[in-house]
Amino acid sequence: MYSRSSEPVRFERDCAAVLVPQGDAVTLPAGSAGYITQALGGSYTVFVDGNLFRIAGPDADAIGKEPPEPLELAEGADDDAVEQLVWKQLRTCFDPEIPINVVDLGLVYEASIKPHPVEPGLRVVRVEMTLTAPGCGMGDILVEDVRSKLEIIPTVSEADVELVFDPPWNRNMMSEAARLETGML
C-alpha cells in the first residue's frame, strides 16, 4: 500500500532500522513515535524525529504490522515457475523514497536462474541492477533487500546481486506506468 497520508505509529520494541537516504544502520528504541510514510513490498518507511527510516518486513511487528507471508512454490516447479516468482519478488523491492518498485523504475538489467553447481534441485539467481544515482546511500540496502527477498524463494539457495552502472540509468528505462506515476513523461 502507498498513501500520500501518514499513519501514526509507536514502536512496541527496539527495532533495527536504516536511516534514509544515508543507509546507516540504527536501532529505534521502544516507545519511539512517528508516522508510516510508505508501506510497499513488505517494508515500511517511517518518519521519526525529523528523519526517515526503513523498517524491514520481518520487523513489522515492532510497529504493529504483520510480517510478510512465507513464499510458496509448487513441488517440482520448473525454472519458468521459479523465474516468475523471481520477478514477482523483485517487484516487492522499493526505494524507500520512491513508491515504485525496482523493476518498473528500470533498475533491474538482468535476472537469470541456473541450477546450483553442486546441490541438485537447488538454484542460483543472478541479478544485475543499478541505482537512479550512483552515489545513493541506499544502494547497499537495496542490493541486500533484493538478495534477501530472492533467497527466501523455495529452491533458491543463493542470489548473486551485482550493482552495475553501465549503462547509466535514465528515466527512459522506467516503465510507462512508473513515468506516469512520477510525472516523468
Secondary structure, DSSP 8 states (H G I E B T S, - for coil): ---SS-EEEE-SS-EEEEEETT--EEEE-TT-EEEEEEEETTEEEEEETTEEEEE-GGGGGGGT----------TT--HHHHHHHHHHHHTT-B-TTSSSBTTTTT-EEEEEEEE-SSSTT-EEEEEEE--SSTT-TTHHHHHHHHHHHHHTSTTEEEEEEEE--SS---GGGS-HHHHHHHT--
